Amino acid sequence: MAAKAEPIGPRNGHELAPLNTRADGSERPHGVTIVLQGSRGSLQREAPGEDRAAWSGKLQFFLSIIGYSVGLGNIWRFPYLCQQNGGGAFLIPFLIMLVLEGIPLFLIEMAIGQKMRLGSLGVWNTIHPWLGGIGISSCIVTLFVALYYNVIITWVFFYLFNSIRLSADQLPWAHCPQDNSTAELECSKASATVYYWYREALDASPSIEDPGVPRWWIVLYLLLAWIIVFFIVMKGIQSSGKVVYFTSLFPYAVLTIFFIRGITLPGSADGIIHMYKPKLGKLLDPTVWLDAATQVFYSFGLAFGSLIAFGSYNPPNNNCVRDVLLVSVCNALTAIYASVVIFSILGFKAFTMVEKCMTKEIKVLAMHHIGGFTLNSTFDYYKEEFPTLNNTVVTAFNLTGCTMSRQLEEAAEGTGLAFIVFTQAILKLTPAPFWSIIFFLMLLSLGLGSQIGIMEGMLCTIFDIDFFKRMSKPVITGVVCTFCFLVGLIFTTGAGEYWLKMFDSFAGTIGLVVVALLEMISVVYIYGHEKFTNDIYEMTGYRPGWYWQVTWRYVGPFIVTCILLSSLVFMLIIPPTYGAWNAAEGRVEKTPYPNWVLGIAAAMILAGVLPIPVVLILRRFQCLALDVDIHQGSIRRIETTVSTKEMMSDQDVISPETAPPAPAQLVAEASTRFTIGDFDSSDSEPDEVNTADRFDSSSTDEEILNTKPTSTGIRLAMKPIGHKPTTFKMDVVD
């Protein structure tokens, strides 16, 4: 039997190149194309029950995605960006970047994971073995981020347990030390909340080069954080899926409580108006658009591999397009909602600070008998008379004017907003310990939700390697968490916050952007945008139109490239610095990183990027005698687009002369040899074809499975692909 082979498209994975094709490109006169189902180097039957983990329901999946993508950045990064980049005007570039960059890349990761049903490492090996380094890079960068992200949860634990008090006066950051020591002097130069953060919580060292020993209280809280993370993720989504009901929903409950309380406080309206008052002139600043694109990129948690892992747990017919749109809208609305809540509280804080400032300046003016001020002068009188004062008087007595705008412009982000500014505002609420407890519980749930997703993306990649499949998930998870805890001890020293700032600036930036860019290129130009569109249509019944095609192929890669180039340029132009605590002055001073620290930063960037070219070179030139079996079913290769033709090597084309020996599993079951091409199969009779019954394209899997075995004890199902019986799919069904 001989037939002319015709090229075919992929069916549920990768195909071999036509087996009647020689290594030199010429065609053999005989042969057919066979689709082999099995792992690299073997025809391996799937064991019953060896199904991939799956979500218990749609709600669990949705809450897991929300808990992962809605994180701390929505609380302490987005409000700061709005304030600094034009207020309400910043929403324009933010929403534009959300539509052009965030949603398209979000769908790529979700859909490719759902289609391949593999983790990050398996997906890129499946598209092409040369791309396997993308999965490794993603896993390494995710490890770096997991190391320091749990340290933030550690600090939240510290503040949470110290919030358990009976009154505001008992909160440890409410007052400066009263011992007439240098500590009291240092606190008086800063403030009670600033002093508590740097001296009591962190015990900050003067520089990154003088870290000191690990602080025992931070070590204990870090250990607690990793123990909790271990128990949450030790069984994958079977264990973490139950926790997301709390970590995803509780932050919204707390935000709503703060919102209801915040809008009833004096000054809240001023805070909200100050934040969202549009400054359209800012839109002409390119850095505003860059900040918007960067915020969208990181707020979705792209390129970590977590979205691919979450998508792989979905059933093949899940409507991933609808999920992406719902999560994207929810993410954006949460950021806007959180900003309203934060600035309503900060507006109240500014109001109390203005009153305190006016009381102080009225006293100064009254003591010097200026402008008719007395100790009983009202705030309204101050507001009316202060603009009429002589500039000489204002300068001489160091008067500020005590305006709301001045207070609100003192912006803070990140840990400064959460552990300094907001804790100071909480002191003005009644009862302060209650508000402090629920605030840090909210930060804890947000942090754990994101940390669960980060760990899931990394562990899913590890579990997709066959070597680790033989080991227990809790054992592997325990080893990973223990390693992260030991490395994380560097963040428990006096220089811990300085190291965290360095990791956040270098480890999780360049590497993630490079991975995201290559993900888009790999799916759109190597896997093929038409094939990817058809995959989405088969899974969802919806065919992505021109919007998706334009953003996938052109706009998205362009925006991500701009983020990458601008990040590199800013790193080179602006010397990286960190905020070192100056105890003598009671303030933070910007300090440049030492060269050896910058060397470590460069090494981390390279560690997150180099696996991509290294794996490509090793596999292109066959430098490794033994390659790791990444996942089940990957000796097949997809039909690629024209743009990847040069990527195909002679090793990718298998002819009868260069075909590998028969798999060991088949040899062990029967001494049958196969010369695929002319359909020669012999045991004792060289011309006898020992195959099962022939099947046409309408044959069902049940018909194939119910066939009688051949004389060799092996049932081979040959099923034509397409309308012409010239290409076949051969399955080992027994």
VOTI-418271 format. One line per 10 residues: their letters; for each residue x, y, z of C-alpha. Coordinates in steps of 0.05 Angstrom, whole numbers, m for minus. Each point is the difference from the previous one (the first is absolute). Last residue first. Example, Ala and Ser with C-alpha at 12.3 -4.5 7.8 and 13.67 -1.06 7.14 Angstrom:
# VOTI-418271
SA	273/m21/143 | m27/m69/13
This chain:
# VOTI-418271
DVVDMKFTTP	m84/m35/471 | m23/61/m38 | 67/20/m31 | m24/55/m45 | 18/14/m73 | m28/62/m33 | 0/m4/m75 | 14/39/m62 | m19/m20/m71 | m72/m19/12
KHGIPKMALR	m27/64/m30 | m52/40/38 | 44/18/59 | 38/m45/47 | m8/m75/m10 | m1/m44/63 | 48/m56/12 | m12/m35/67 | 55/m46/22 | m18/m56/47
IGTSTPKTNL	59/m37/30 | m1/m73/22 | 42/m23/m60 | m57/m40/m29 | m42/62/m4 | m47/23/54 | m75/2/m12 | m31/67/m11 | m42/31/56 | 48/59/11
IEEDTSSSDF	m5/23/m71 | m75/m3/m2 | m4/38/66 | 47/54/m27 | m50/12/m56 | 11/m13/m73 | m23/57/m45 | 69/11/m31 | 4/m72/m23 | 29/m58/39
RDATNVEDPE	39/m61/m24 | 1/m60/44 | 61/m13/43 | 70/m5/m26 | 48/m57/m14 | 16/10/m74 | 29/m63/m26 | 57/6/m50 | 57/m17/47 | m35/m59/32
SDSSDFDGIT	32/m18/66 | m10/64/39 | m8/49/m56 | m27/69/m14 | 12/34/m66 | m47/59/m8 | 41/28/m58 | 19/63/38 | 5/m21/72 | 47/m59/6
FRTSAEAVLQ	m29/m32/62 | 29/m57/40 | m41/m46/44 | 31/m40/56 | m59/11/46 | m13/33/67 | 71/17/18 | 14/26/m70 | m61/44/5 | 24/30/66
APAPPATEPS	71/8/m26 | m21/43/m57 | 21/m25/m69 | 66/30/m23 | 1/72/m24 | m16/17/m72 | 60/24/m41 | m6/m47/m59 | m76/0/2 | 0/76/m2
IVDQDSMMEK	m8/48/58 | 3/75/m10 | 14/40/63 | 73/m22/2 | 10/31/m68 | m14/67/30 | m62/42/1 | 10/71/26 | 8/26/m71 | m72/m17/m14
TSVTTEIRRI	m24/41/58 | m28/58/m39 | m36/m48/m47 | m45/m22/56 | 7/m63/39 | m32/m68/m2 | 9/m22/71 | 52/m49/22 | m12/m67/33 | 49/m28/50
SGQHIDVDLA	m40/38/52 | m51/m44/32 | 7/0/75 | 44/55/28 | 70/27/5 | 40/m61/m14 | 69/28/15 | 51/m5/m55 | 58/m48/1 | 60/6/m47
LCQFRRLILV	m3/75/5 | 35/43/m52 | m50/m17/m55 | 18/62/m39 | m69/31/0 | m18/m30/67 | 60/30/37 | m5/66/m38 | m75/10/15 | 8/m22/72
VPIPLVGALI	56/51/10 | m37/56/m36 | m61/m3/46 | 37/m22/63 | 39/66/m2 | m59/45/19 | m17/m10/73 | 70/m19/21 | 25/61/m38 | m45/47/40
MAAAIGLVWN	21/m34/64 | 74/7/m18 | m9/74/m16 | m31/10/69 | 57/m37/33 | 49/45/m37 | m40/61/22 | 10/m24/71 | 75/m6/m12 | 1/71/m29
PYPTKEVRGE	m31/31/62 | m72/25/m8 | m9/75/1 | m31/31/62 | m64/41/5 | m8/23/71 | m57/m18/46 | m12/42/62 | 14/6/74 | 62/42/m9
AANWAGYTPP	46/m40/44 | m36/m65/m16 | 10/6/m75 | m41/m55/m31 | 23/m20/m70 | m49/9/m58 | 28/m37/m61 | 33/24/m63 | 9/m22/m73 | 40/48/m43
IILMFVLSSL	m48/34/m50 | 25/m5/m71 | 16/m74/m4 | m59/m26/39 | m45/50/m35 | 23/m25/m68 | m11/m73/18 | m70/13/26 | m15/42/m61 | 22/m55/m47
LICTVIFPGV	m42/m54/35 | m62/43/7 | 5/21/m73 | 7/m73/m21 | m63/m17/40 | m37/55/m36 | 24/m23/m69 | m15/m74/15 | m71/19/19 | m14/46/m59
YRWTVQWYWG	25/m45/m56 | m20/m73/m3 | m42/m10/62 | m32/69/0 | m17/m1/m74 | m27/m71/1 | m41/10/63 | m34/62/m26 | m9/m32/m69 | m42/m57/24
PRYGTMEYID	8/m57/50 | m45/m59/m20 | m49/m19/55 | m24/m71/8 | 40/m5/64 | 49/m58/m6 | m1/m11/m76 | m1/75/m13 | 58/11/48 | 40/m54/m36
NTFKEHGYIY	m18/30/m67 | 27/67/21 | 64/m33/24 | 8/m35/m67 | m10/66/m36 | 48/36/47 | 54/m52/m13 | 39/m43/49 | 62/38/m23 | m26/70/m15
VVSIMELLAV	m59/11/48 | 15/m49/55 | 76/6/1 | 1/76/m12 | m50/13/56 | 37/m45/48 | 66/31/m21 | m25/69/21 | m27/m25/66 | 65/m36/17
VVLGITGAFS	41/62/m15 | m47/42/43 | 4/m49/58 | 76/m3/m2 | 9/75/m3 | m45/14/60 | m4/m52/56 | 72/m8/20 | 22/72/m10 | m42/52/36
DFMKLWYEGA	m39/m48/46 | 64/m37/18 | 36/65/16 | m58/27/42 | m2/m66/38 | 75/5/13 | m9/70/29 | m59/m23/42 | 42/m56/29 | 61/43/17
GTTFILGVLF	m10/m9/75 | m4/m75/m12 | m64/m39/m13 | 3/8/m75 | 64/m41/m5 | m39/m55/35 | m40/m8/m64 | 52/m49/m27 | m17/m48/57 | m75/11/m7
CFTCVVGTIV	1/m9/m75 | 38/m66/7 | m49/m25/52 | m59/20/m44 | 29/m37/m60 | 16/m63/41 | m69/0/31 | m34/8/m68 | 40/m59/m27 | m19/m43/60
PKSMRKFFDI	m73/22/m1 | m4/m18/m74 | 27/m70/10 | 54/m22/m47 | m5/m40/m65 | m26/61/m36 | 65/35/17 | 40/m37/m54 | m57/8/m50 | 5/76/1
DFITCLMGEM	m70/29/2 | 3/2/76 | 55/53/m2 | m39/46/m47 | m62/m8/43 | 42/17/61 | 22/67/m30 | m69/22/m24 | m33/m24/64 | 51/37/43
IGIQSGLGLS	m16/66/m35 | m74/m12/4 | 2/m17/74 | 44/61/12 | m52/45/m34 | m56/m25/44 | 45/0/62 | 17/73/m11 | m72/21/m10 | m22/m40/61
LLMLFFIISW	55/30/43 | m13/71/m24 | m74/m9/19 | 19/m29/67 | 46/61/8 | m59/47/m10 | m47/m43/42 | 47/2/60 | 17/74/m7 | m73/20/m4
FPAPTLKLIA	m16/m40/63 | 61/28/37 | m20/72/m17 | m69/m2/31 | m13/54/m23 | 41/28/m57 | 55/52/9 | 54/m53/13 | m20/m32/m66 | 28/60/m38
QTFVIFALGT	69/m11/30 | m3/m73/m19 | m19/22/m70 | 61/44/m9 | 52/m45/31 | m10/m75/m11 | m45/0/m61 | 20/63/m36 | 74/m5/14 | m1/m75/m16
GEAAEELQRS	m22/15/m71 | m17/71/m17 | 2/69/32 | m23/68/m22 | 9/65/38 | m45/35/m49 | m59/m11/46 | 30/42/56 | 17/58/m46 | m69/m4/m33
MTCGTLNFAT	m35/2/67 | 33/66/18 | 38/19/64 | 28/67/m22 | 72/m22/10 | 29/47/52 | 75/1/12 | m4/57/50 | 46/46/m40 | m26/m24/m67
VVTNNLTPFE	m73/14/15 | 17/66/32 | 41/23/m61 | m55/m23/m46 | m48/50/34 | m65/m30/24 | m63/11/m41 | m6/m73/m23 | 0/m21/74 | m59/44/19
EKYYDFTSNL	m59/m38/m30 | 23/m71/13 | 22/18/70 | m67/32/16 | m34/m64/m24 | 45/m41/45 | m23/40/60 | 42/48/42 | m2/m16/74 | 75/4/11
TFGGIHHMAL	m3/69/m33 | 16/24/m70 | m7/74/m16 | 46/m4/m59 | 63/m13/41 | 3/3/75 | 63/m42/6 | m31/m52/46 | m64/2/m41 | 37/m14/m65
VKIEKTMCKE	36/m61/30 | m64/m27/32 | m39/9/m64 | 57/m38/m35 | m6/m61/46 | m76/m3/m2 | 3/7/m76 | 49/m58/m6 | m43/m46/44 | m62/19/m41
VMTFAKFGLI	38/m13/m64 | 24/m68/26 | m71/m20/18 | m25/19/m70 | 60/m36/m33 | m18/m64/38 | m73/7/m22 | 24/9/m72 | 45/m61/9 | m61/m41/21
SFIVVSAYIA	m39/23/m61 | 63/m9/m40 | 6/m74/16 | m73/m15/m12 | m3/36/m67 | 65/m34/m22 | m27/m68/20 | m61/11/m45 | 44/19/m59 | 46/m60/9
TLANCVSVLL	m60/m46/11 | m33/27/m63 | 62/m16/m41 | 7/m71/28 | m74/m15/m8 | 0/23/m72 | 60/m43/m15 | m28/m60/37 | m66/3/m38 | 35/9/m68
VDRVCNNNPP	48/m57/12 | m55/m47/24 | m43/15/m61 | 58/m17/m46 | 16/m63/40 | m68/m31/m16 | 16/m70/27 | m5/m55/m51 | 67/m32/15 | m15/m5/75
NYSGFAILSG	40/48/43 | 62/m21/39 | 46/22/m56 | m27/72/5 | 24/6/72 | 70/m25/m20 | 4/48/m59 | m23/57/45 | 54/m18/51 | 56/m2/m51
FALGFSYFVQ	29/64/29 | m5/35/m68 | m59/44/19 | m21/14/72 | m59/43/m23 | 21/59/42 | 72/m5/m26 | m16/13/m73 | m55/50/13 | 45/41/46
TAADLWVTPD	57/m2/m52 | m46/25/m55 | m27/57/43 | 70/20/24 | 23/2/m73 | m59/43/m18 | 17/49/55 | 73/m3/m19 | m18/26/m69 | m24/67/29
LLKGLKPKYM	m53/31/m45 | m54/m34/43 | 23/43/59 | m33/61/m31 | m68/m33/12 | 4/11/75 | m64/m35/21 | m25/7/72 | m1/m73/21 | 47/2/59
HIIGDASGPL	m14/70/27 | m75/m13/m7 | 5/m64/41 | 41/33/54 | m44/62/4 | m61/m45/5 | 31/m37/58 | 16/64/39 | m50/m12/55 | m17/m75/8
TIGRIFFITL	m66/m30/m26 | 31/m21/m66 | 53/m39/37 | m45/m43/43 | m40/m27/m58 | 63/m8/m42 | 39/m33/56 | m56/m52/9 | m3/m9/m76 | 75/m10/m4
VAYPFLSTFY	m3/m51/56 | m55/m41/m35 | 38/5/m66 | 64/m25/34 | m39/m59/30 | m24/m28/m67 | 64/m22/m33 | 42/m25/59 | m61/m33/33 | m29/m40/m58
VVKGSSQIGK	72/m8/m24 | 16/m47/58 | m39/m59/m28 | 35/1/m67 | 68/0/34 | m9/m72/25 | m25/m36/m62 | 32/55/m42 | 69/m28/15 | 7/m49/57
MVIFFVIIWA	53/38/39 | m27/68/m20 | m36/23/63 | 40/m40/50 | 65/26/m29 | m24/73/m1 | m18/m4/74 | 68/m30/17 | 34/53/m43 | m34/57/37
LLLYLVIWWR	13/m30/69 | 74/m7/m17 | 2/72/m22 | m35/21/65 | 53/m38/40 | 58/30/m40 | m30/70/7 | 0/m8/76 | 71/m27/0 | 30/58/m38
PVGPDEISPS	52/m31/m46 | 71/23/16 | 30/66/m23 | m15/29/m68 | 59/49/m8 | 11/4/m75 | m73/14/m13 | 6/64/41 | m17/32/67 | m34/m63/27
ADLAERYWYY	m75/m4/9 | m29/m29/63 | m56/m24/m45 | m62/3/44 | 26/42/58 | 50/48/m33 | m23/11/m72 | m76/m10/7 | m7/25/72 | 40/64/m16
VTASAKSCEL	m43/15/m61 | m65/m11/40 | 23/43/59 | 27/56/m43 | 68/21/m26 | 43/48/41 | m38/m17/64 | 13/m73/m12 | 75/10/m3 | m1/41/64
EATSNDQPCH	m41/m53/35 | 47/m54/m23 | 60/41/22 | m26/m6/70 | m48/40/44 | m41/m63/13 | m67/18/m29 | 1/m40/m65 | m43/32/m55 | m74/m11/0
AWPLQDASLR	m55/m34/m42 | 45/m51/m34 | m7/m51/56 | m76/3/1 | m19/9/73 | m23/72/m10 | m49/m24/m53 | m35/m46/49 | m8/m73/19 | 59/m30/m38
ISNFLYFFVW	9/m54/m52 | 34/43/m53 | 68/m30/17 | m23/m66/m28 | m20/32/m66 | 62/44/m4 | 47/m59/3 | m44/m43/m45 | 1/55/m52 | 76/2/4
TIIVNYYLAV	2/m75/m15 | m49/8/m58 | 49/50/m29 | 55/m52/10 | m43/m49/m40 | 8/44/m61 | 75/m2/8 | 15/m72/m16 | m62/m10/m44 | 26/54/m47
FLTVICSSIG	67/m35/m10 | m34/m68/m10 | m46/30/m52 | 61/26/m37 | 29/m70/m1 | m65/m33/m22 | m11/50/m57 | 72/m10/m23 | m10/m76/m1 | m65/6/m39
IGGLWPHITN	31/46/m51 | 60/m47/m5 | m43/m54/m31 | m6/41/m64 | 47/m45/m40 | m45/m58/15 | m56/32/m41 | m73/13/17 | 2/m59/48 | 63/23/35
WVGLSGLRMK	m34/68/10 | m62/m32/31 | 37/m50/43 | 41/51/36 | m59/46/14 | m45/m54/26 | m41/m47/m44 | m71/m9/m22 | 21/18/m71 | m64/36/m18
QGIAMEILFL	m16/28/69 | 71/25/10 | 0/31/m70 | m66/34/15 | 18/30/67 | 68/25/m21 | m23/30/m67 | m63/28/32 | 40/41/51 | 46/24/m56
PIGELVLMIL	m60/29/m37 | m33/28/64 | 61/36/26 | 30/33/m62 | m50/37/m44 | m61/1/45 | 35/10/66 | 48/48/m32 | m59/43/m22 | m32/m6/69
FPILFAGGGN	64/24/35 | 14/54/m52 | m69/31/14 | m2/m15/75 | 60/45/10 | m44/60/m16 | m37/m13/65 | 62/22/38 | 54/24/m47 | 58/m46/10
QQCLYPFRWI	22/7/72 | m68/m10/34 | m21/m55/m47 | 67/m35/8 | m6/2/76 | m70/m28/m2 | 24/m58/m45 | 59/m21/43 | m26/m10/71 | m66/m35/m5
NGLGVSYGII	m2/m28/m71 | 74/m18/6 | m16/m43/61 | m37/m50/m42 | m58/m9/m48 | 31/m48/m51 | 8/m60/45 | m64/6/42 | m40/15/m63 | 28/m61/m36
SLFFQLKGSW	m13/m45/60 | m70/30/9 | m17/m16/m73 | 27/m71/5 | m37/m15/64 | m64/30/m28 | 4/m43/m62 | 2/m64/40 | 44/m53/31 | 58/24/m42
AARDEGPAER	39/m55/m34 | 64/m40/13 | 25/m36/m62 | m24/m70/m10 | 42/m61/17 | m63/m38/17 | 15/m55/m49 | 73/m1/m20 | 15/33/m65 | 32/m47/m50
QLSGRSGQLV	73/13/m17 | 28/m5/m70 | 69/22/19 | 56/49/m17 | m35/63/21 | m67/m17/30 | m57/m34/m36 | m51/6/m56 | 33/m6/m68 | m35/31/m60
ITVGHPRESG	21/m37/m62 | 12/29/m69 | 2/m51/m56 | 54/m34/m40 | 25/m17/m69 | 37/35/m57 | 46/37/47 | m1/75/m4 | 60/46/m3 | 14/49/57
DARTNLPALE	71/m22/17 | m22/m35/63 | m48/m42/m41 | m75/9/2 | m42/m63/2 | m11/10/74 | m40/64/m11 | 22/46/57 | m22/m26/66 | m62/31/29
HGNRPGIPEA	m11/44/60 | m60/10/46 | m74/m10/m4 | m2/m9/m75 | 53/40/m36 | m8/17/m72 | 15/m46/m57 | 51/m5/m55 | m16/m52/m53 | 32/m69/m4
KAAM	m4/m40/m64 | m22/m71/13 | 30/m68/3 | m28/m67/19
